[in-house]
Amino acid sequence: MLVGKPPGLASAFQPRHRLREKVMAARRHGDDVVLSQSETAPRGEGTRLLTGGGGVGKSQLAAWFAHDAIEHRTDLVVWVNVSGPDQIITTYARAALRVAAPGAVGADPAADAQAFLEWLHTTDRSWLVVLDDITDPDHVAGWWPPHRPSGWTLATTRLRDATLESAGRQRVDVDVYAPEESVAYLTQRLTETGRKHLLDSRVEELAAALGHLPLALSHAAAYMIQQHEPCAAYLARFASGRERLADLMPADADPDGYGRPVAVTLLLALEAADAAEPVGLARPALALASVCDPDGHPEALWTTPSVLDYLSRHRTTIQGKTDAPDRVGKVRRLLRGVLPRRMTRSRDHVTPDEVRDAIRLLHRYGLLTHTPSSEDRSFPADPKKDPRAVRIHALTARAVRETISDVVAVARAVADGLLYLWPDIDHAIDRADLAAALRANTTTLANIARDLLWDPDGHPVLYRAGRSLLDAGLHSPAVVYWEQIADKAERVLGSDHPDTL
C-alpha cells in the first residue's frame, strides 16, 4: 500500500552501495535515519536522517528505499513532501483512512493524522515513512513516527540541525558521487541514449569540474545529448566561465524530473538563511566565500578588516516575515541579482561574533561547510593550525557569483583579507600549510576576478603569492606564475607601467 508519490529513479541511477549499507546497518539496529552532509555524527538509536546540500541525491536515495520497500511488499509506504506541517497532516490523514486507523473518519485531518500516529504505535504490519526535504525542524515537531520493530522512518534534509539529530535519530551523511560513480553515471547515461561516441578522454576531468554533483551531472549529460557535444567540448565551454549555469544546464534539460534548475536548487536555502539570525549576513558572506578556493580557506579571513567592512556595508535588513510558498520565486529573483523589495542596506558594524554565527548559519543550511579544529574552540582559530576550515562546493560558488552585482568589491575585500593574513615569513614548517592555502585562494580569486584586480594597478596579493612560491623553493611553478603575471601586467597596464617593469 502506497500513500504519497515518491520520485522515479533517475536515469543511470548509481546504486551508492556504501551509503545504502550504512542505512541498512542502522535499520538492522532498529534505528531510523536522517540523510545529512559530510560530518561525523554520534551513533544513536531511532530515526535515520539523510542530510546533504542541494543536488547530492538525498531524495533519490530515499526514493530507492521507498521503491525497494514496495517491491519487497512492505505493507505500507508513506512518502511525505515536507514543505510545511500541513503536508504532513494531510498525508498522514490520507494514510489513516487507507489503513482504517481507529478514530479516523475523514472529518478532521489533524485528528486523523494523530490517529495514524497512534496506529503506528500499535500495529504489527510492516511500514516505511519517508519525510522528504525537511526545511524547518518545527514542521516535523510532534509528527515523528514512533520507533517500532515493524517499521522505520527515513528523512532527508539539507539542514545540519541538532534538534533533527536528537531523540535517537541517527544521521547518515550524503555527499557527492565518488569519482568512479560520476564516470559510471556519464558512461551509462550517454551509452543508453546511443551517444557513446560523446565519451572521450576528458570524461574524468569533466566529472571533476562538475564537482561530482549528481544533479549537475544529470543536466550536463542531457545538454550533451541534446547538442551532440562530446565531453571535451562541454568541458571547454564550462571551464571558460563565459556562460551561465542556466545556459549550460538549462531547466528544460531535466530528464530525471528534478523540477528545478541547478542554480535554484543549490541556492534554495539562501533566502531562508538570510532571514535568520544574524539577519542579512548570509548573502554577502556567501558572496565572499564564492571567490575563495573550494578546497577551503582559513576562518581567520572572516575577521580581517576588509571582510568585516564589506559585510558591514552589504548587510541587509528584512522588514516583515518571509513568504514561504514563494521561496523558489524569490530564489529566481536572487539569481537575477534582484533584492526582494523588503530588503534594505544596513550600516551597522558587523562583529566577529556575528560573523561566526553567519558562517555557522550557512553551514547549517548546507550552503558551505565549516569544520573548525577540534583542538581550538576560539574564533577565529589560528590559521596555521586550521588553514582550510571553511569550504564551498565549486558549483554553489559559481551559482552565487552569477548573482553578485558588485564583483569588484567582493574580489578586493577577499584580496585585502588574504594579504592581511599572510605572514612575513611563510616558508617555516609550521606555516607551510597556511602558505599553500593562501596561494591556492589567491590563484582561485585571480582566475575569477580576471582583470578586476589590475585596476588601477596590480593588487599586492598577486605579487605576494609569487614571492611565496620562491620562498618555498617551488622554483618551476614560480617561473610559470611570474611569467603569467608579467604577461597580464603588460596586457592590462601596458609595457611601460611601473608594475609591469
C-alpha positions, -999 to 999 in steps of 0.1 A, spaced: 0 0 0 15 34 -11 4 68 2 21 98 -15 43 98 -46 80 90 -43 100 103 -73 111 78 -100 147 68 -100 169 89 -122 183 77 -155 215 58 -149 209 59 -112 240 49 -93 234 23 -65 257 41 -40 263 8 -22 283 23 7 256 47 16 228 21 13 248 -2 36 251 25 62 214 30 62 207 -7 63 232 -13 91 213 13 111 180 -3 102 193 -37 115 200 -20 148 163 -9 149 172 27 142 155 53 119 176 75 96 181 113 87 202 118 53 230 149 61 261 164 46 297 152 53 302 154 90 306 128 116 277 123 139 274 102 171 256 69 167 222 67 183 190 48 183 160 56 162 152 75 130 178 78 102 184 113 89 198 117 53 213 152 51 233 170 24 235 201 3 213 207 -28 217 182 -57 237 155 -39 209 129 -43 193 126 -9 158 123 -23 169 99 -50 185 76 -23 153 78 -2 133 70 -33 154 39 -39 145 27 -4 108 35 -10 107 16 -43 127 -13 -27 101 -14 2 73 -15 -23 90 -43 -43 95 -63 -12 58 -60 -3 61 -38 27 25 -34 40 26 5 40 49 30 24 42 67 31 60 95 12 56 130 26 70 161 9 77 182 40 72 217 26 52 225 57 33 210 86 1 210 65 17 185 41 25 161 69 -10 164 84 -29 158 51 -6 129 40 -9 112 75 -47 118 74 -49 100 40 -28 72 54 -51 69 84 -81 63 62 -62 38 39 -52 17 69 -86 22 87 -69 36 118 -93 36 148 -109 70 152 -101 82 116 -134 92 99 -123 118 74 -139 148 90 -108 164 108 -74 160 91 -55 168 122 -74 143 143 -70 117 115 -32 124 114 -30 118 152 -50 86 147 -24 74 122 5 80 146 -14 61 172 -19 33 147 18 32 140 24 28 178 4 -4 179 4 -21 145 23 -53 137 21 -46 100 54 -35 82 57 2 72 82 28 60 75 65 64 97 89 43 98 126 54 114 142 23 132 176 24 127 189 59 134 227 56 124 236 92 126 214 123 94 230 136 75 215 107 81 180 120 79 187 157 53 163 172 49 144 139 78 119 140 67 83 137 75 60 166 104 36 169 89 2 162 103 -32 152 77 -35 125 85 -1 108 111 27 104 114 63 93 137 78 67 141 116 65 160 139 42 172 174 48 199 199 38 199 212 74 226 204 99 204 209 129 210 194 164 172 191 170 168 168 140 195 145 153 181 143 188 156 118 203 175 88 190 176 98 153 208 89 136 223 109 107 238 94 76 260 118 56 253 121 19 280 137 -2 286 140 -40 294 110 -61 328 93 -58 349 99 -90 342 64 -102 305 68 -97 305 101 -117 323 85 -146 299 54 -144 269 78 -145 281 97 -175 291 65 -193 258 47 -186 237 78 -194 254 85 -228 255 48 -238 219 42 -230 208 70 -253 230 59 -282 256 86 -276 285 65 -265 307 83 -291 304 115 -270 326 99 -243 363 107 -247 395 110 -227 382 141 -209 353 124 -191 371 122 -158 381 159 -160 345 168 -168 332 149 -138 357 166 -115 349 201 -130 312 195 -121 323 186 -86 308 151 -89 274 166 -81 247 142 -92 222 170 -102 249 188 -123 260 156 -140 223 149 -149 218 183 -165 252 182 -182 246 148 -197 212 160 -210 228 190 -226 255 169 -243 229 145 -256 207 173 -270 236 192 -286 256 161 -297 286 177 -278 314 154 -266 329 156 -231 360 177 -242 338 203 -259 314 206 -230 343 208 -205 359 237 -225 326 255 -226 321 250 -188 357 259 -179 357 292 -199 333 308 -174 316 328 -202 283 310 -200 259 310 -171 248 278 -154 213 284 -167 227 281 -203 250 252 -196 224 233 -175 190 246 -188 158 239 -169 143 221 -199 172 196 -199 158 178 -169 153 142 -179 151 129 -143 123 153 -132 143 172 -105 119 201 -113 143 230 -107 173 245 -125 207 236 -109 214 271 -96 180 274 -80 184 240 -63 219 250 -50 207 283 -36 172 273 -25 181 278 12 198 312 7 167 333 12 157 315 44 193 317 57 194 355 50 162 360 70 176 340 100 198 355 128 221 372 122 197 387 97 210 399 64 245 384 66 241 351 48 240 365 13 271 389 15 290 362 34 283 336 7 294 361 -19 328 364 -2 331 326 1 322 322 -36 355 337 -48 377 316 -25 392 282 -32 366 254 -30 391 233 -11 390 257 18 402 289 33 411 300 69 382 311 91 406 339 102 398 355 68 364 364 81 377 387 109 402 407 87 393 444 85 384 443 48 360 414 52 343 429 82 340 462 64 324 445 33 299 426 55 290 458 74 284 478 42 265 450 24 244 436 52 207 437 45 177 441 69 144 425 61 111 440 71 83 416 76 83 378 75 93 357 46 65 343 25 75 306 24 53 295 -5 72 319 -29 106 306 -19 115 294 -54 103 326 -70 124 346 -46 155 325 -53 149 331 -90 149 368 -83 181 364 -63 197 346 -93 188 376 -114 206 399 -89 174 415 -77 169 421 -39 133 415 -27 116 448 -20 116 443 17 154 441 19 174 473 25 211 480 32 222 482 68 251 503 81 255 485 114 291 474 121 294 436 120 311 420 149 333 388 148 307 370 169 280 378 142 304 367 115 309 333 133 271 330 136 267 337 99 292 311 89 275 285 112 242 295 97 254 289 62 268 256 74 235 247 89 217 253 56 242 233 36 255 263 16 291 259 28 310 236 52 326 249 84 348 224 102 368 242 128 397 224 145 387 203 174 418 215 193 409 252 191 374 263 200 382 300 198 371 321 168 388 326 146 411 296 151 449 300 145 451 299 107 484 280 109 465 251 126 434 253 105 441 269 71 411 253 53 383 253 79 357 269 55 348 253 22 322 257 -5 312 235 -34 325 248 -67 291 248 -84 274 265 -54 302 292 -56 296 296 -93 258 299 -88 264 326 -61 289 345 -83 262 348 -110 240 368 -85 267 393 -75 262 428 -88 295 443 -75 322 417 -81 349 443 -77 340 450 -41 339 412 -33 372 404 -50 391 433 -34 377 425 1 390 390 -2 423 400 -18 429 425 10 419 399 36 443 373 22 472 398 21 464 408 57 467 371 68 499 365 50 529 361 75 561 379 66 580 346 67 557 319 54 581 291 45 587 279 81 575 243 87 546 254 109 534 278 82 537 257 51 501 246 50 488 281 56 511 295 28 498 268 4 462 276 13 468 313 8 484 307 -26 456 285 -37 430 310 -27 449 338 -44 450 317 -76 413 310 -75 405 346 -68 427 358 -96 411 334 -121 376 345 -111 383 382 -109 403 382 -142 413 419 -148 394 433 -118 425 430 -96 445 451 -121 427 483 -119 443 508 -114 473 487 -105 481 450 -98 468 441 -64 497 434 -39 484 399 -31 493 388 -66 529 396 -60 529 382 -25 518 348 -39 546 348 -64 572 356 -37 557 328 -15 564 303 -43 601 314 -44 604 314 -6 590 278 -5 617 267 -31 590 259 -57 611 274 -85 595 259 -116 559 269 -105 573 303 -96 587 308 -131 554 299 -146 535 321 -122 557 352 -127 556 348 -165 518 348 -163 518 379 -140 542 397 -163 520 389 -194 489 401 -176 505 433 -164 518 441 -199 484 434 -215 463 453 -189 487 481 -176 510 485 -206 546 477 -212 558 510 -196 538 508 -164 560 506 -133 542 474 -121 550 458 -155 586 468 -153 
